[in-house]
Amino acid sequence: MEHQEAYEKARKRVEAKIGFYIHLAVYFGVNLLLLIINLLASPHYLWFKWPLMGWGIGLFFHGLGVFASFRGDSIKKQMIEKEMEAMRKREVDDK
């Protein structure tokens, strides 16, 4: 059972990382295309920077959610264990 839980947790982390890397690749591809369109259509005004920055903020938070959440897993696990212990105590007190 423990092995299955660890496998499932690792699988979810890998899927989250792959999702971020796909997002990153699409970000670069689309923004490169927007840069080319911008330079060909209106080189006097560089408007491509606006979607680049807006989407970049979203990409930053996506990366933060994927890579910073690993520390949060241990905090979540501690909270769950503490809650389970409290529930066990309540069950014993109710008997």
Phi, psi and omega in degrees: 000315180298319180296319180297319179295317179296319178298315181296319178296316179295320179298318180295321178296317179297317178298321179295318179295316179298318177300320178294316181295325175295316178302316180297317180295317179295321177304309181294318180297311182294318181290330173295317177298317178296322177298315179297314178299317180300312182293328179281322186272316183212075183293343181285340178229120182268088182274345184297341182294334182291309175293329177300313181288315181299312180291326178299323177296315177298319179296320177301313181290328175297313178298320178298317179295326181282312189267337179269349183284346182296321177292324180294336179297318181291324177295316179298318180298318178297319180294320179296315179298320179295318179294320178297321178296318178296321179294320177298318179297318179296322179296318180293319180294327180287337183280000000 
